[in-house]
Amino acid sequence: MSQKLKVERKANKINGDTSRVITRLHLPDDKYRISKMIQRIMLLSETAAANLFTQIMDDFSGRHENIGHIFERHLNEVKAYLPRDTILSEVQKALIGAYFTKEYAIESAALFNPSIVPHPDQSHLKKGSLRFVMSLRATGEGHVSSIVFRSGVLDGHNRLHFDPISDFVETPDLQLDAAFHRSVFQRKLNEMGANKAITENVLSRIPDNFTFKELQEQIKDLHEKPQFEKKDQTRAFEIMRWLADSNYEVSFHSNHRISERVIFPVSKNESRGIEDARFVQFFNDNGEVIYYATYTAYNGVTILPQLIETKDFVKFNILTLNGKAVQNKGMALFPRKINGLYAMLSRQDGENNHIMFSDNIHFWQKSQIIQEPEYPWEFIQIGNCGSPLETSQGWVVLTHGVGPMRQYCIGAILLDLENPSKVIARLAKPLLVPHEKEREGYVPNVVYSCGAMIHNNKLIIPYAMSDINSGIATVDVSELINCMDTAAS
């Protein structure tokens, strides 16, 4: 190192708020109880029902923007359990919906692993300022993770001014993909180990671009007129539904604050959480901007790498990532194509930093190691801390290293601009080490980031502290690069 590196920790702290709640469908584990619960509600007198509904509205309507719509949606989930030919009053309908609704505090356990990108809207700002969007991993009861957002402005002196946080949290409208592409769908099913004869039989009877409903109809048809072993068919159907369920779209109200939006687990493969979204502002060859984020879907047993696409942080398209090279965590896309190919960092083996290239952003087949643990603070494993950042001297990549006592530190490397498989330089010492006030939390002794940003020649690093809350650090980009040791060729 040619000089001592000065890292400034900002006073800003991003903490979870237990009052930020969403509503979720609340069904008993034993489905037979649903009918019994409905019967009890229906036996209430008209007066008792009206009084109970009034109390519920007094207690909860101020906590959610349209609680009546929520009750209606959850009533529809249990309509099949209503006695035949039942005619319900409006109060009974709302009460049944309320009994099958619960609140979930999305940030009650932790708010961590942030990434930061420029906001799509940069209008009406003072010179030298930049509006940003920050994504964070929020966890609540049962350690179920979701993606939440904050926004604000970095001024000309790199001071952060966060926008006010809304009192409400919005769960989005959900739409399973309007159309799937048959060849892509079959390719992914093959990778997932589904019986090829069965899946080809189903897919051969639907159009090249098909809907979820069309897929369900053909699965139902084969189920009713089986042509294969029942066990094999059941397994293949399960995989096909699981894959279709993993590709969906969520939409929020555009006139609501971004802090109201939460991407909560939807599909079965996400049932235990959406982990560590790494957002990047991506520039297509034609100059068009799209935001991507890679994240890890977790169902309590297995993980599935997923991709988010959005242009406005209002509508989000959720897709599976495919291929032999996307079987682990920590994918981080480069913000543009390199030599005509998409590029992405990853950790394939739980130990080393890899890079991979593809002509299709959804399919990744091969990777190569570009960095192995070298220094004591990273002897256990290394990985990326978000997407590479382009400078005139190379791609700056924040890394994480795990050392003794499972301490996570943040480091940095520099990759060649046109050949990012080549590491030009790397920090010999960590950029950030958890200090005394950062080392206590859900997972002690951890500092970690999912993506930084450059503004006014400063690297803006949002980072998690021991998997419980988050802070901000800044460092001069030129100083950072000058402090790196040239990598051995």
N, C-alpha and C positions, 0 to 999 in steps of 0.2 A: 504494500500500500504506500502510495506516495504522500498521502496526507490523512489526517484524522477526519473521519466523516461525521458531519453534524446532522443528527436526526431530531426534528422537533415534534414532540407529542402535543397535539392540540388539547385544549381544555374540553372540547366537545365530547360528550359521552352519549351513546345511544343505548338506552335501557328499555327493557320490556315494560309494557303497561298492562296490568291484570284487568283493567276495565275495558280493554279492547276485545270484544266478544263477537263471535259469529253464531248463527244457529245451525244445528245439525239434526238430521233425522234420528229419532231415539226409539229404537225397537227393542223389545225384550229378547233375550237369548232364545227363549222357548216361544216359537211363533204361536202356539196354541193360546198363549196368554193374551194375544191381541184382541181376539173376539170377546174374551171375558172383560177386558178393560173397556171396550166399546159399550158392552152391555151395561156396565156400571154407570157410565156417563149418560146413557140414554134413559136410565131409571131415575135420574135426578128430576125433581119437579121443575116446572117452568121457571118459578121464582128463584129456586136454588141455582139453577143453571145460569140465569141472567146475572145473579149476584156474583157468582164465581167468575163469569166472563168479565164483568166489570172490574173485579179485583185483578185479574190477570192483565188486563189492558192498562190499568193504573200502574202496575209493577213493571211492565216490560215494553209497552209501546214506545216509551221515550228512549229505549236502548237500541231500537232497530227502526230503520226508515220505513219499512212496509211490512209490519208483522202480520197483517191480515193476509197478504199474499203468501207469506211463509206457511201460515196455518193451512191455507188452501192447498198448497203444494204437498204438505205432509199428510193431509187428509187423503189426497189422491193415492198416496203410497199404500194406504191400508183399506181402500174402498172394497177390495175383494173380500175382506173379512166382515163386511156389513151383512146383517140378515137380509134375506131376499125381499125385494119390494119395499125396502125401508124408505120412508120419506123423512128427511131430517130438516129441522128448523135451521135457520142461519146461525143461531147461537150454538146449537148442537154440533154443526159442522166445524165452527171455529174451535169449540172445546176439544173435539176429537183431534183436530190438528195440533192444538196446544199440548195435549198429553203425549203426543208422539214427536215433540220438539224438545231439544235441550240447547243450552248455551255452551259454547266452548271458548275458553280464553286462549287465544292463539299465541300470545307472547308471555304466558304466565311463568314458564320455566326458564326461557332464555331468548335472547335476540342477538344473533352472532353470524359469523362467516359472511361478511358483506362484500358486495362488488359495486363499483361506481362507473357510470358512463355519462357522456353528455346527453342532456335532455333533447327530445326531438324539437322542442320549441325554444328557440334562442332569441325571440323577439323582445323588444322593450327592455334591454339591459344596458347598463352603463358600460362605457368602453373598458375593456380588460376584464370584464366579468363573464362568467359562464354558468348557465343553469345546469343542474345535474339531476340524475335519478340514481338512487341507491337501492339496491335489493339486499334483503337480509333473510337469513334462515330463522324463522320463528318456531319455537316449540312450546307446547302446552301439555296438558294432562296426557299421561301415557307416552310422553316423549314423541308425539307425532309432529313432524315438521311440515311447514308450509313456507311459501315465499311471500314476503310483504315488502312494501316499498316506502321510501321517504324521498322527498325532493327538497331542493334548496338552490342557493346561489353561492358560487365562489367569487369573491370580488377581486379587484386588481391586485390586492395584497395577499391573496390566497386565504382570506378569512372566510369561514363557512357560516352561512346564514340559512338555517333550516326553515322550511315553510311550516306553518302551524299544522299540527296533526289533527285530523278529523276525529270527532267523538264516535263516529260510526265506522263499521267495517262491512264491506259489501262482498257477498258471495256472488259469483258471476252466473250469467246464463250459460248453460252447457249445451254443446251440440257435438255429437259424434261426427266424425268426418263425413261430409256430404258424399264424397266419392273416394274409393280406394283404387289403386292401380293393380290390376291382377298379377302382372309379372313381378312387380316389386313385392306384393303381398306373398306370392308363392316363394320367392327367394328368401324372404325372412322366415317363413314357415319351415323351409328346409333347414335353415340355420338353427332353428329352435328344436329340431328333432321330431317334428310332426310326421306322421305316416304319409309318405308322398303319394301313394296310390289313392288314399282317402281324400286328401286335400285337393289333388288334381281332379278327382271325380266331382267334388263340390264346385270348384272354381271353373271347370269346363262348361258349366251350365249357366254361367252368369256373364254379363258383358265385360269388356276389357276394363272399363271404369264402372265400378259397382258401388252400391250403397250398403250400409250396415243392414238395412231391412232386407235387401235382396240376398245377402249372405245368410241371414237368419232363416229365410224361407227355404233355401236349398239345404241347409243343415237340418231343418225340421223334416224336409221331404226324405232325406237319407235316413234320418232317425226312424221315421215311420215305415220305410221300406228298406231295411238294412241290406247291404251287399257285402259287408265285411264283418269280422268278429266284433261283437258288441263292445268288448273291453277296448279294442283298438279304436273303434269309432268314437267312443266316449272321450278317450284321451285326445284324439285329433280335434274333436269339436271344442274341447276345453281350451286347447292351444289357439285355435282360430278365433274364438270369442275373446280370449285374453289379449291377443294381438290387436284385434279390432278395437277393443275397449281401451287400449293404450294410446290411440290416436284420436284426438278430440280438439275442440275449439272452445275457448271461454271468452265471453264478451262482458265488459263492464260499461257503466254509464260514463259517457265522455265528459259530462259536466260535473262529475264528482272529483274530489281531490284524489291524487294518486295514492295517498296514504290510506284511502278507504279500500283499496284493492288488495285482495289476498287470493293467491293461487293455492287452494287447499287440495289435498289428495282426492282424486276422482276415481281412477281405475283401481282394480284389485292389486295390480302390481305396485301401486303407490300406497297401499293401505296403511303402512307403518311410516310413511313420510316421503317428502320431497326434499332432497338434501343438496346443499352446496351449489346453488345456481351460479354459474360464471357467465355474466353478461358481457357482450362485446358489441360495439358499434361497428358494423361491417359495411364496407364500401364495395358494391358490385363494379364490374368493369365499366358499366355505363354511368357510373357516378351515383347511382341510386343507393340510398342508405336503408339498411334493414338491421334490426337488432336480433342477435341470436343469444341463446343461453344454453349451455349444456348443464344437465343436472343428473343426479342419481335417484332413481325410483327404488324404493325399498318396501318389501312386503313382509318383513320379519324373518325371511329365510334367504331370499335371493335379491340381487340388485339388477337393475336394468337401466343402462344409460339412455337418456332421453334428450330431445332437442326442443327448445322453444323458439318460435319465430314471432316477431311483432314489428310493426312499423310505428306504432303510436302509444304503446303501453295501455291500450284500451282493449284491443282484440289480440288474443294470443292463440297461436296454433301449436299444439303439442304433438310431437311425432317421435317414433322410436328411431334410435340410431342403430345401424345394422352393420354386420361384418365381423370377421374374426378379431379385428383390432380394437373393438369397443366392448370389451368384456370386463373392464375394471372401472375404477373411479377416476375423477380428476381430469376430465377432458377440457381443453382450453383452445378455442379457435383463434387463429390469427385474424386480424381485422381486414384482410384483403387476400385475394389469391396471390400466389407466388409462382411465377413461370407458368401461369395458366391453370394451376391446381389449388384447390383448397388445402390448407395446412392446419394441423392441430397437434398440440402437445398432449401427452397422456402418461399414465403410469400403468403399464401392463402387468408388471411383476411384483407390485407392492414394494419396490426398492429403488428403481432407477427412473430417470426422466427419459421419455421416448418422444419421437416426432413421427408423424405420418402424413401422407399426402393422398388426395383423391380427386377425381374429376366429378364426383357426385357427393354433395355434402351429407347425404344420408347413408352412404356406404363407405366403410373403411376396412381394408383387408390386411394391410401390412404396416408394421412400425419398425423403427430402429432406435437403439439407445443412443442418446447424445450426451448424457451426463450420469456419472455414477458417484456414490458417496465418496468423498475424498478427505474431508476434515472431521475432527472428532465430534463436532456439534451436529453432524449429519450421518454418522456411521450406521444408524439403524435403517433409515430410508430418506429419500428425497422425493419431492413432487413439485408441481407448479402451484403458484398462488394467483392464477388467473391468466387472462390472455396477454400475449406479448404486446409491448408498446413500441411503436416505431419512432426512431430518432435517426438523425443523419449518420450516426456512428454505428448503428446496428439496432437489433431488436432487444429492448430491455425486458427481461423476464424475472419477475419475482418468484422465488422458490421457497419451499419450506424444507427444513431439515429436522430430523428427530435424533436426539442424542441421549446421553445418560439420564436416567430417571424419567425417561419418555418425555423429555422437554422438547417442545416444538419452538423453533426459531424461524425467522424469515430472512432469507438471503437473496442474492441476485446474480444473474448471469447475463452475458451479452452474446447474442447470436448474429451471424453474418446476415446482412440484409437480403442478398439474393440467394444465399445458400444457408438457410437457417438450421440445417443439420450440423453446421459447424459452430462450436462454441468458441468465441473469440477471447472472452475474458470472464472471470468469476470472482466474487468476493471471497476472500479467505476467512473472514470473520462475519458473523451474522449482522444484518442490518438492524433487526429488532430482536431483542431477547426479553422474555417476560420478566418485568421487575416486580418488586415486592407487592405493589397494589394491583398487579395484573395476574398474579399466579394462583389466586384462590378462585374456585368456581366449580362447575359441574365436572369438568375435566381439568385438573390443576396443571399449571406450568405450560400453558399453550398460548402462543400468538399465531394467528392464521388469517389469511385474506383470500378472497375469491376474485379479486380484480381491482386494479388501481387505474389511475388516470393521470395524464400530464397536463398541467395548466401553468402558463407563465414560467416555463422551464423548471417547474417544481413537480416532483412525483407525489401525488396525493394518494395516500395508502389508508383506506379504511380497513381496520383489522379487528378480529375477535380476540377477546381476553378470556381464556380458560373456559370457552364454550358457554358463556353466560351473558355477556354484554359486549359492546363494541366501542372503539375509539378511532381516532384519526391521527396519522403521523405524516409528516412531509419531509422531503429531502431534495436538495438541488440535484437535478439530473446530471449536469456536467460533473459535479463533484463525485456523484455516485460512480459514474463511468471511470473517472480518473483514479478512483480508489480501488478499482478492480485489478487483479493480477492477470497478466496475459496468459491465456490457456496454452498448454503444451500442444504443439501441432502433431 
